[in-house]
Amino acid sequence: VIGGDAGGLTAATQARRQRDAADLEIVALEKSRWASYSACGIPYVVGGVVDSLNDLVVRTPQQFRDANAIDVRIRHEAVGVDLDRRVVEVRDHDAHRTYELGFDVLHFGTGSAPVRPDLPGIDSDEVHGVQTLDDAAHLLEHAQGADVGEVVVVGAGYIGLEMAEAFVERNARVTIVEAGPQVMPTLDADIATLVTDALRDKGITVELGRAVTGFEAGVVHTSDGPLRSDLTILGIGVSPNSALAIDAGIRTGVRDAIAVDRRQHTSADGVWAAGDCCESFHIVAERPVHIALGTVANKQGRVAGLNIGGGYATFPGVLGTAVTKICDTEVARTGLSETEAHRYGFVPVAATIESSTRAGYFPGARKMKVKLVAERRSGRVLGGQIVGLEGAAKRIDVIAVAVTARLTVEEMTALDLSYAPPFGPVWDPILVAARALSGAT
Ligand SMILES: Cc1cc2nc3c(=O)[nH]c(=O)nc-3n(C[C@H](O)[C@H](O)[C@H](O)COP(=O)(O)OP(=O)(O)OC[C@H]3O[C@@H](n4cnc5c(N)ncnc54)[C@H](O)[C@@H]3O)c2cc1C
């Protein structure tokens, strides 16, 4: 197994459940100092909500050895794969030696890495990606410094926004610089505007349509002049770590992610892949996509592990269901946005409604907006987006189920959803959105 996090170790533990150690020897290589960790928790450690980086470690290598008979080797990097000879070339960073490891079955869980645009000064020490716990340790050190100063976040993907909030919590002055016209490109522009408003309300400067052109000590250069920066964070998205697979002759697809079939098998015999390093099939768009989410990595890893262990399992695909909290605002999306629906050849209709997280009269009721997207002729629900204050976001899961089950908006209006005043109005906001749309399909 190459890669010691969700995509790699979920496969390893699942394979172990199928086959005992006498039958299947499992070695997992992890190049960093950390294995089995939650990168999703990094913004909350940096922001001081979670106490320590160690809290993000799910299981130590020793626990993997003791409980699962899986030999997790940290600081061991796979640097080459020879499919003909069935060996991986491994660099042991602590012992400063390179050795060969033979395999019958190989599994890639190499994840992804923050996109680093080819700009002057990009390799400077002040420009940080956010991916591993090593990255997090650097950022935490800065966040805990006496004067955090000016922080510039380049790009307005959700990781960049979560990091912006983390540094505001540490009293930094934060500027987000985004070349595109909106934050969070997976949202429609009208919904993304609500997120921009929430960021600005929190005191974060959001510069849209402003491109970064280079980095220097203490400065980020942009199309609109320089910005002072004591710390610069990249939030432009991630690209799959597939170079090793490509060098080995394994087929890749969208954005150079490793191509896999429905069982997570790659183009090479006996070679599997799961997580951020590989493609997924989009259930609505009906095409391969690269969506880097922990939810997907865990599910794909489980499927790969079942198959590696001799079983039969398939991964049906993804909707890109995602949720985040930016300042006090919860933001969630699933399926296709209206923009994506157009892009993939649908003729969509959409409705956006405003409702509330509790019955209107109930103390603590907060606003929520729901946007629902459907196909015009069939009325099939294609996706949804929700933005609101506390209590808003998890409703996205209802829409995700509706999209998966290919419900129409008409069918959605009749869903028997729960109600009591502390949890929502009698017509749940999702039902209100479905009703608003049902006349238009
Ligand atoms: C700040 C942040 C917040 C996030 N929040 C969310 C969230 O709220 N919800 C969500 O669903 N997802 C979230 N994600 C995404 C989620 O963390 C990833 O999708 C998930 O970690 C992917 O798991 P993976 O195992 O495929 O890849 P990774 O977690 O990247 O693990 C891959 C591992 O492989 C190792 N590796 C790579 N190449 C080699 C090699 N050649 N040899 C040995 N080891 C190698 C790497 O060091 C790494 O540890 C977040 C990510 C970040 C960075």
PDBQT file of the ligand as one rigid body, heavy atoms in Angstrom, charges set to zero:
ROOT
HETATM    1  C1  LIG A 501      -7.477  21.437   5.336  1.00  0.00    +0.000 C 
HETATM    2  C2  LIG A 501      -8.324  20.345   4.765  1.00  0.00    +0.000 A 
HETATM    3  C3  LIG A 501      -9.644  20.216   5.122  1.00  0.00    +0.000 A 
HETATM    4  C4  LIG A 501     -10.431  19.207   4.584  1.00  0.00    +0.000 A 
HETATM    5  N1  LIG A 501     -11.736  19.111   4.967  1.00  0.00    +0.000 NA
HETATM    6  C5  LIG A 501     -12.510  18.105   4.470  1.00  0.00    +0.000 A 
HETATM    7  C6  LIG A 501     -13.848  17.944   4.911  1.00  0.00    +0.000 A 
HETATM    8  O1  LIG A 501     -14.338  18.705   5.759  1.00  0.00    +0.000 OA
HETATM    9  N2  LIG A 501     -14.583  16.924   4.380  1.00  0.00    +0.000 N 
HETATM   10  C7  LIG A 501     -14.045  16.046   3.472  1.00  0.00    +0.000 A 
HETATM   11  O2  LIG A 501     -14.752  15.127   3.039  1.00  0.00    +0.000 OA
HETATM   12  N3  LIG A 501     -12.766  16.174   3.053  1.00  0.00    +0.000 NA
HETATM   13  C8  LIG A 501     -11.985  17.168   3.532  1.00  0.00    +0.000 A 
HETATM   14  N4  LIG A 501     -10.674  17.278   3.141  1.00  0.00    +0.000 N 
HETATM   15  C9  LIG A 501     -10.153  16.351   2.121  1.00  0.00    +0.000 C 
HETATM   16  C10 LIG A 501      -9.648  15.045   2.757  1.00  0.00    +0.000 C 
HETATM   17  O3  LIG A 501      -8.736  15.329   3.782  1.00  0.00    +0.000 OA
HETATM   18  C11 LIG A 501      -8.995  14.207   1.682  1.00  0.00    +0.000 C 
HETATM   19  O4  LIG A 501      -9.915  13.984   0.664  1.00  0.00    +0.000 OA
HETATM   20  C12 LIG A 501      -8.509  12.868   2.235  1.00  0.00    +0.000 C 
HETATM   21  O5  LIG A 501      -7.521  13.061   3.188  1.00  0.00    +0.000 OA
HETATM   22  C13 LIG A 501      -7.980  12.006   1.110  1.00  0.00    +0.000 C 
HETATM   23  O6  LIG A 501      -7.407  10.860   1.613  1.00  0.00    +0.000 OA
HETATM   24  P1  LIG A 501      -6.276  10.129   0.769  1.00  0.00    +0.000 P 
HETATM   25  O7  LIG A 501      -5.801   8.999   1.623  1.00  0.00    +0.000 OA
HETATM   26  O8  LIG A 501      -6.742   9.859  -0.586  1.00  0.00    +0.000 OA
HETATM   27  O9  LIG A 501      -5.129  11.220   0.608  1.00  0.00    +0.000 OA
HETATM   28  P2  LIG A 501      -4.212  11.915   1.701  1.00  0.00    +0.000 P 
HETATM   29  O10 LIG A 501      -4.981  12.170   2.944  1.00  0.00    +0.000 OA
HETATM   30  O11 LIG A 501      -3.561  13.054   1.007  1.00  0.00    +0.000 OA
HETATM   31  O12 LIG A 501      -3.122  10.810   2.038  1.00  0.00    +0.000 OA
HETATM   32  C14 LIG A 501      -2.200  10.383   1.093  1.00  0.00    +0.000 C 
HETATM   33  C15 LIG A 501      -0.941   9.994   1.847  1.00  0.00    +0.000 C 
HETATM   34  O13 LIG A 501      -0.027   9.392   0.946  1.00  0.00    +0.000 OA
HETATM   35  C16 LIG A 501       1.283   9.804   1.269  1.00  0.00    +0.000 C 
HETATM   36  N5  LIG A 501       2.100   9.626   0.070  1.00  0.00    +0.000 N 
HETATM   37  C17 LIG A 501       1.976  10.269  -1.118  1.00  0.00    +0.000 A 
HETATM   38  N6  LIG A 501       2.892   9.818  -1.982  1.00  0.00    +0.000 NA
HETATM   39  C18 LIG A 501       3.597   8.864  -1.337  1.00  0.00    +0.000 A 
HETATM   40  C19 LIG A 501       4.699   8.038  -1.702  1.00  0.00    +0.000 A 
HETATM   41  N7  LIG A 501       5.236   8.095  -2.917  1.00  0.00    +0.000 N 
HETATM   42  N8  LIG A 501       5.193   7.168  -0.783  1.00  0.00    +0.000 NA
HETATM   43  C20 LIG A 501       4.657   7.102   0.459  1.00  0.00    +0.000 A 
HETATM   44  N9  LIG A 501       3.621   7.887   0.870  1.00  0.00    +0.000 NA
HETATM   45  C21 LIG A 501       3.106   8.738  -0.024  1.00  0.00    +0.000 A 
HETATM   46  C22 LIG A 501       1.096  11.255   1.693  1.00  0.00    +0.000 C 
HETATM   47  O14 LIG A 501       2.171  11.697   2.515  1.00  0.00    +0.000 OA
HETATM   48  C23 LIG A 501      -0.225  11.192   2.443  1.00  0.00    +0.000 C 
HETATM   49  O15 LIG A 501      -0.065  10.999   3.821  1.00  0.00    +0.000 OA
HETATM   50  C24 LIG A 501      -9.866  18.290   3.667  1.00  0.00    +0.000 A 
HETATM   51  C25 LIG A 501      -8.520  18.399   3.296  1.00  0.00    +0.000 A 
HETATM   52  C26 LIG A 501      -7.742  19.405   3.844  1.00  0.00    +0.000 A 
HETATM   53  C27 LIG A 501      -6.304  19.506   3.446  1.00  0.00    +0.000 C 
ENDROOT
TORSDOF 0
